Amino acid sequence: MDPFSAEGELINIHNAFHQGQYQEVIDFDTSALSSENHLPARVLQLRAKIALGQTDQVLSDVDGEEDTPDLAAAKALAQQTSGDSESALKLAQDLAENYPDNTTVQVLGGTVLQAQGLSEEALALLAKHQGNLEAVALIVQIHLQQNRSDLALKEVQTAKRWAQDSLLVNVAESWVGLRVGGEKYQSAFYVYEELAAAPSTSAPLSIVGQAVAEIHLGRLPEAEAALTTALEKYPEDAELIANSIVLNVLAGKPTDELEARLQNVQSSHALLTDIQEKSAFFDTAAAKYAPRVSS
């Protein structure tokens, strides 16, 4: 097979993954890929399975292959997603210490570290990347979670100097735009609208991004229509469910059914964790003002 064609096929798998076309990634025929590209493609397929909630299958698939750091990193992510946070953290930290220059370890290990609130450890690992756009995207996400839009924007601007037309850079810039607000909401909407309009890229990522932009622009009915249609096609996509919960809260609609569905699909999702924490804070605060009846 032409090596340039093989590289193009790997790029296609990458793009499909980052557009949220997980089943397409899993179904992709990798038999013609070069030996050099086979492992990256396999890791993407494992990650796609994790995204679809097939963590048990991934853990079984990589069992006995933990000596390969890329596969061990996939195992750590599967453990984290399945709720085995203790094992995931230990494995991610071991990999970060022993294979800090491995790009898969950087991204998947960094994801596990950030999921457990260890932002500085995650950033320290990701900072070792050498032109890895996934690392850039994750750094941007972490800075946004830290409410450091300035650092997120700086990271995007730096990446644009060497990856101007990259899908991930454009999407990361849209993330920053959604946080900065103002006219940036509309700019972000256009990016996701363009992605969603292309037949080959109409997938959860673009639909979620478009719906979030619609929400910020005050167009709740349009956001609801997009998310409802997408959920019919991708009923177990965690991000679609999570953003539908947020939309229902804003629209004053019940969320119990959606929360139960998200719990079933991905019990460790950040939104569920946040809801549980806020509920506990409310109960603690309410207890201080509970009426006391003397006997």
GUROTI-930345 format. One record per residue (C-alpha): residue in three letters; x, y, z. Coordinates in steps of 0.05 Angstrom, whole numbers. Each point is the difference from the previous one (the first is absolute). Example, Ala and Ser with C-alpha at 12.3 -4.5 7.8 and 13.67 -1.06 7.14 Angstrom:
// GUROTI-930345
{code = ALA; px = 246; py = -90; pz = 156}
{code = SER; px = 27; py = 69; pz = -13}
This chain:
// GUROTI-930345
{code = MET; px = 0; py = 0; pz = 0}
{code = ASP; px = 24; py = 71; pz = -16}
{code = PRO; px = 29; py = 27; pz = 65}
{code = PHE; px = -31; py = 68; pz = -13}
{code = SER; px = -68; py = -34; pz = -10}
{code = ALA; px = 10; py = -39; pz = 65}
{code = GLU; px = 16; py = 65; pz = 37}
{code = GLY; px = -63; py = 30; pz = -29}
{code = GLU; px = -42; py = -58; pz = 25}
{code = LEU; px = 27; py = 11; pz = 70}
{code = ILE; px = -18; py = 73; pz = -5}
{code = ASN; px = -70; py = -20; pz = -20}
{code = ILE; px = -6; py = -43; pz = 62}
{code = HIS; px = 25; py = 57; pz = 43}
{code = ASN; px = -50; py = 48; pz = -31}
{code = ALA; px = -57; py = -49; pz = 8}
{code = PHE; px = 18; py = -10; pz = 74}
{code = HIS; px = 3; py = 75; pz = 15}
{code = GLN; px = -66; py = 11; pz = -36}
{code = GLY; px = -32; py = -51; pz = 47}
{code = GLN; px = -11; py = -53; pz = -54}
{code = TYR; px = 20; py = -55; pz = 48}
{code = GLN; px = -34; py = -59; pz = -33}
{code = GLU; px = 31; py = 19; pz = -67}
{code = VAL; px = 69; py = 0; pz = 34}
{code = ILE; px = -13; py = -69; pz = 30}
{code = ASP; px = -24; py = -28; pz = -67}
{code = PHE; px = 59; py = 29; pz = -39}
{code = ASP; px = 41; py = -53; pz = -36}
{code = THR; px = 71; py = 9; pz = 24}
{code = SER; px = 29; py = -62; pz = -33}
{code = ALA; px = 33; py = 41; pz = -55}
{code = LEU; px = 35; py = 48; pz = 47}
{code = SER; px = 75; py = -3; pz = 8}
{code = SER; px = 28; py = -31; pz = 63}
{code = GLU; px = 19; py = 71; pz = 23}
{code = ASN; px = -72; py = 24; pz = -5}
{code = HIS; px = -34; py = -63; pz = 27}
{code = LEU; px = 11; py = 16; pz = 74}
{code = PRO; px = -26; py = 72; pz = -4}
{code = ALA; px = -61; py = -25; pz = -38}
{code = ARG; px = -13; py = -54; pz = 51}
{code = VAL; px = 5; py = 50; pz = 57}
{code = LEU; px = -51; py = 44; pz = -35}
{code = GLN; px = -47; py = -59; pz = -6}
{code = LEU; px = 9; py = -16; pz = 73}
{code = ARG; px = -15; py = 72; pz = 18}
{code = ALA; px = -62; py = -2; pz = -44}
{code = LYS; px = -24; py = -61; pz = 38}
{code = ILE; px = 12; py = 35; pz = 66}
{code = ALA; px = -40; py = 60; pz = -26}
{code = LEU; px = -58; py = -47; pz = -16}
{code = GLY; px = 3; py = -30; pz = 70}
{code = GLN; px = 33; py = -66; pz = -21}
{code = THR; px = 52; py = 3; pz = 55}
{code = ASP; px = -3; py = -73; pz = 19}
{code = GLN; px = 15; py = -19; pz = -71}
{code = VAL; px = 60; py = 47; pz = -2}
{code = LEU; px = 27; py = -27; pz = 66}
{code = SER; px = -5; py = -70; pz = -26}
{code = ASP; px = 31; py = 19; pz = -67}
{code = VAL; px = 63; py = 30; pz = 31}
{code = ASP; px = 8; py = -52; pz = 55}
{code = GLY; px = 71; py = -26; pz = 1}
{code = GLU; px = 26; py = 56; pz = -46}
{code = GLU; px = 13; py = 52; pz = 53}
{code = ASP; px = 74; py = -1; pz = -18}
{code = THR; px = -19; py = 43; pz = -60}
{code = PRO; px = -9; py = 69; pz = 31}
{code = ASP; px = -52; py = 22; pz = -52}
{code = LEU; px = -45; py = -59; pz = 18}
{code = ALA; px = 13; py = 9; pz = 74}
{code = ALA; px = -23; py = 72; pz = -7}
{code = ALA; px = -63; py = -24; pz = -34}
{code = LYS; px = -11; py = -47; pz = 59}
{code = ALA; px = 7; py = 57; pz = 49}
{code = LEU; px = -52; py = 41; pz = -38}
{code = ALA; px = -47; py = -60; pz = -1}
{code = GLN; px = 9; py = -10; pz = 75}
{code = GLN; px = -14; py = 74; pz = 12}
{code = THR; px = -62; py = -1; pz = -43}
{code = SER; px = -27; py = -64; pz = 33}
{code = GLY; px = 7; py = 31; pz = 69}
{code = ASP; px = 64; py = -35; pz = 23}
{code = SER; px = 33; py = 66; pz = 14}
{code = GLU; px = 52; py = -27; pz = 50}
{code = SER; px = 30; py = -49; pz = -50}
{code = ALA; px = -4; py = 51; pz = -56}
{code = LEU; px = 38; py = 52; pz = 39}
{code = LYS; px = 55; py = -48; pz = 21}
{code = LEU; px = 10; py = -24; pz = -71}
{code = ALA; px = -2; py = 70; pz = -29}
{code = GLN; px = 51; py = 26; pz = 49}
{code = ASP; px = 46; py = -59; pz = -12}
{code = LEU; px = -4; py = 11; pz = -75}
{code = ALA; px = 12; py = 75; pz = 7}
{code = GLU; px = 62; py = -15; pz = 40}
{code = ASN; px = 28; py = -53; pz = -46}
{code = TYR; px = -24; py = 21; pz = -69}
{code = PRO; px = -10; py = 76; pz = 4}
{code = ASP; px = 20; py = 10; pz = -74}
{code = ASN; px = -51; py = -50; pz = -27}
{code = THR; px = -55; py = 40; pz = -34}
{code = THR; px = -55; py = -50; pz = 18}
{code = VAL; px = 22; py = 1; pz = 73}
{code = GLN; px = 0; py = 76; pz = -1}
{code = VAL; px = -72; py = 5; pz = -26}
{code = LEU; px = -34; py = -59; pz = 34}
{code = GLY; px = 41; py = 6; pz = 64}
{code = GLY; px = -13; py = 74; pz = 1}
{code = THR; px = -74; py = -14; pz = -9}
{code = VAL; px = -1; py = -46; pz = 60}
{code = LEU; px = 40; py = 48; pz = 43}
{code = GLN; px = -46; py = 58; pz = -17}
{code = ALA; px = -62; py = -42; pz = 13}
{code = GLN; px = 25; py = -11; pz = 71}
{code = GLY; px = 13; py = 74; pz = 11}
{code = LEU; px = 75; py = -3; pz = -8}
{code = SER; px = 4; py = 57; pz = -50}
{code = GLU; px = 72; py = 20; pz = 13}
{code = GLU; px = 24; py = -72; pz = -8}
{code = ALA; px = -39; py = -6; pz = -65}
{code = LEU; px = 28; py = 66; pz = -27}
{code = ALA; px = 71; py = -20; pz = 19}
{code = LEU; px = -8; py = -64; pz = -39}
{code = LEU; px = -33; py = 33; pz = -60}
{code = ALA; px = 52; py = 54; pz = -3}
{code = LYS; px = 50; py = -52; pz = -24}
{code = HIS; px = -36; py = -8; pz = -66}
{code = GLN; px = 36; py = 15; pz = -66}
{code = GLY; px = -53; py = 25; pz = -49}
{code = ASN; px = -56; py = -45; pz = 26}
{code = LEU; px = -66; py = 33; pz = -16}
{code = GLU; px = -39; py = -45; pz = 47}
{code = ALA; px = 45; py = 24; pz = 56}
{code = VAL; px = -13; py = 72; pz = -21}
{code = ALA; px = -75; py = -12; pz = 1}
{code = LEU; px = 3; py = -32; pz = 69}
{code = ILE; px = 43; py = 57; pz = 27}
{code = VAL; px = -53; py = 49; pz = -26}
{code = GLN; px = -55; py = -40; pz = 35}
{code = ILE; px = 37; py = -1; pz = 66}
{code = HIS; px = 13; py = 75; pz = -2}
{code = LEU; px = -73; py = 13; pz = -15}
{code = GLN; px = -20; py = -44; pz = 60}
{code = GLN; px = 48; py = 42; pz = 41}
{code = ASN; px = -35; py = 63; pz = -24}
{code = ARG; px = 64; py = 22; pz = -34}
{code = SER; px = -27; py = 21; pz = -67}
{code = ASP; px = 62; py = 42; pz = -11}
{code = LEU; px = 46; py = -61; pz = 4}
{code = ALA; px = -48; py = -41; pz = -43}
{code = LEU; px = 0; py = 54; pz = -54}
{code = LYS; px = 76; py = 5; pz = 3}
{code = GLU; px = 5; py = -75; pz = -11}
{code = VAL; px = -46; py = 4; pz = -61}
{code = GLN; px = 36; py = 59; pz = -30}
{code = THR; px = 67; py = -36; pz = 7}
{code = ALA; px = -28; py = -63; pz = -33}
{code = LYS; px = -30; py = 40; pz = -58}
{code = ARG; px = 70; py = 20; pz = -21}
{code = TRP; px = 16; py = -71; pz = -19}
{code = ALA; px = -68; py = -33; pz = -9}
{code = GLN; px = -45; py = 54; pz = -28}
{code = ASP; px = -49; py = -46; pz = -37}
{code = SER; px = -3; py = -55; pz = 51}
{code = LEU; px = -69; py = -24; pz = 21}
{code = LEU; px = 21; py = -4; pz = 73}
{code = VAL; px = 29; py = 70; pz = 0}
{code = ASN; px = -63; py = 29; pz = -30}
{code = VAL; px = -43; py = -37; pz = 50}
{code = ALA; px = 45; py = 21; pz = 58}
{code = GLU; px = -6; py = 72; pz = -23}
{code = SER; px = -75; py = -8; pz = 2}
{code = TRP; px = 3; py = -26; pz = 71}
{code = VAL; px = 37; py = 63; pz = 20}
{code = GLY; px = -50; py = 42; pz = -39}
{code = LEU; px = -58; py = -31; pz = 38}
{code = ARG; px = 34; py = 19; pz = 66}
{code = VAL; px = 20; py = 70; pz = -22}
{code = GLY; px = -70; py = 15; pz = -25}
{code = GLY; px = -27; py = 60; pz = -37}
{code = GLU; px = 10; py = -4; pz = -75}
{code = LYS; px = 42; py = -62; pz = 10}
{code = TYR; px = -64; py = -40; pz = 13}
{code = GLN; px = -21; py = 11; pz = -72}
{code = SER; px = 69; py = -16; pz = -26}
{code = ALA; px = 0; py = -66; pz = 38}
{code = PHE; px = -69; py = -16; pz = -27}
{code = TYR; px = 23; py = 9; pz = -72}
{code = VAL; px = 58; py = -49; pz = 12}
{code = TYR; px = -46; py = -54; pz = 26}
{code = GLU; px = -55; py = 15; pz = -50}
{code = GLU; px = 51; py = -12; pz = -56}
{code = LEU; px = 21; py = -65; pz = 31}
{code = ALA; px = -71; py = -24; pz = 10}
{code = ALA; px = -20; py = 19; pz = -71}
{code = ALA; px = 53; py = -46; pz = -31}
{code = PRO; px = -30; py = -70; pz = -11}
{code = SER; px = 65; py = -34; pz = 20}
{code = THR; px = 6; py = 39; pz = 65}
{code = SER; px = -70; py = 4; pz = 27}
{code = ALA; px = 14; py = -30; pz = 67}
{code = PRO; px = -10; py = 12; pz = 75}
{code = LEU; px = 60; py = 47; pz = 8}
{code = SER; px = -25; py = 49; pz = -52}
{code = ILE; px = -73; py = -5; pz = 23}
{code = VAL; px = 18; py = 11; pz = 73}
{code = GLY; px = 44; py = 60; pz = -18}
{code = GLN; px = -54; py = 29; pz = -43}
{code = ALA; px = -53; py = -10; pz = 54}
{code = VAL; px = 44; py = 32; pz = 54}
{code = ALA; px = 11; py = 60; pz = -45}
{code = GLU; px = -75; py = 4; pz = -11}
{code = ILE; px = -11; py = -1; pz = 76}
{code = HIS; px = 49; py = 58; pz = 10}
{code = LEU; px = -35; py = 38; pz = -56}
{code = GLY; px = -66; py = -9; pz = 36}
{code = ARG; px = -29; py = -46; pz = -53}
{code = LEU; px = -25; py = -56; pz = 46}
{code = PRO; px = -52; py = -30; pz = -48}
{code = GLU; px = 53; py = -7; pz = -55}
{code = ALA; px = 49; py = -32; pz = 50}
{code = GLU; px = -55; py = -48; pz = 24}
{code = ALA; px = -17; py = -20; pz = -71}
{code = ALA; px = 73; py = -15; pz = -16}
{code = LEU; px = 12; py = -40; pz = 63}
{code = THR; px = -65; py = -39; pz = -4}
{code = THR; px = 14; py = -21; pz = -72}
{code = ALA; px = 71; py = -20; pz = 18}
{code = LEU; px = -22; py = -41; pz = 60}
{code = GLU; px = -46; py = -40; pz = -45}
{code = LYS; px = 60; py = -19; pz = -41}
{code = TYR; px = 51; py = -5; pz = 56}
{code = PRO; px = -41; py = -19; pz = 62}
{code = GLU; px = 60; py = -20; pz = 42}
{code = ASP; px = 46; py = 59; pz = -15}
{code = ALA; px = 18; py = 28; pz = 69}
{code = GLU; px = 14; py = 71; pz = -23}
{code = LEU; px = -66; py = 5; pz = -37}
{code = ILE; px = -37; py = -24; pz = 62}
{code = ALA; px = 39; py = 47; pz = 46}
{code = ASN; px = -14; py = 61; pz = -42}
{code = SER; px = -73; py = -20; pz = -6}
{code = ILE; px = -3; py = 0; pz = 76}
{code = VAL; px = 30; py = 71; pz = 2}
{code = LEU; px = -50; py = 23; pz = -53}
{code = ASN; px = -59; py = -30; pz = 39}
{code = VAL; px = 23; py = 36; pz = 63}
{code = LEU; px = 2; py = 66; pz = -38}
{code = ALA; px = -68; py = -13; pz = -31}
{code = GLY; px = -31; py = -20; pz = 66}
{code = LYS; px = -13; py = -72; pz = -21}
{code = PRO; px = 11; py = -64; pz = 41}
{code = THR; px = 68; py = -34; pz = -4}
{code = ASP; px = -10; py = -64; pz = 40}
{code = GLU; px = -6; py = -46; pz = -61}
{code = LEU; px = 61; py = 30; pz = -34}
{code = GLU; px = 41; py = -3; pz = 64}
{code = ALA; px = -18; py = -73; pz = 8}
{code = ARG; px = 20; py = -13; pz = -72}
{code = LEU; px = 67; py = 35; pz = 10}
{code = GLN; px = 11; py = -40; pz = 64}
{code = ASN; px = -10; py = -63; pz = -40}
{code = VAL; px = 45; py = 21; pz = -58}
{code = GLN; px = 56; py = 33; pz = 39}
{code = SER; px = -7; py = 1; pz = 76}
{code = SER; px = 65; py = 39; pz = 8}
{code = HIS; px = -21; py = 57; pz = -45}
{code = ALA; px = 22; py = 68; pz = 26}
{code = LEU; px = -71; py = 28; pz = -3}
{code = LEU; px = -26; py = -55; pz = 46}
{code = THR; px = 57; py = 11; pz = 48}
{code = ASP; px = -15; py = 75; pz = 1}
{code = ILE; px = -74; py = -12; pz = 11}
{code = GLN; px = 15; py = -46; pz = 58}
{code = GLU; px = 49; py = 50; pz = 31}
{code = LYS; px = -49; py = 58; pz = -7}
{code = SER; px = -56; py = -43; pz = 30}
{code = ALA; px = 43; py = -17; pz = 60}
{code = PHE; px = 18; py = 74; pz = 9}
{code = PHE; px = -74; py = 19; pz = -2}
{code = ASP; px = -19; py = -54; pz = 51}
{code = THR; px = 55; py = 24; pz = 47}
{code = ALA; px = -22; py = 73; pz = -7}
{code = ALA; px = -74; py = -18; pz = 8}
{code = ALA; px = 14; py = -39; pz = 63}
{code = LYS; px = 26; py = 63; pz = 34}
{code = TYR; px = -69; py = 32; pz = -9}
{code = ALA; px = -43; py = -61; pz = 15}
{code = PRO; px = -54; py = 16; pz = 51}
{code = ARG; px = 15; py = -27; pz = 69}
{code = VAL; px = -58; py = -25; pz = 41}
{code = SER; px = 12; py = -8; pz = 74}
{code = SER; px = -31; py = -60; pz = 35}
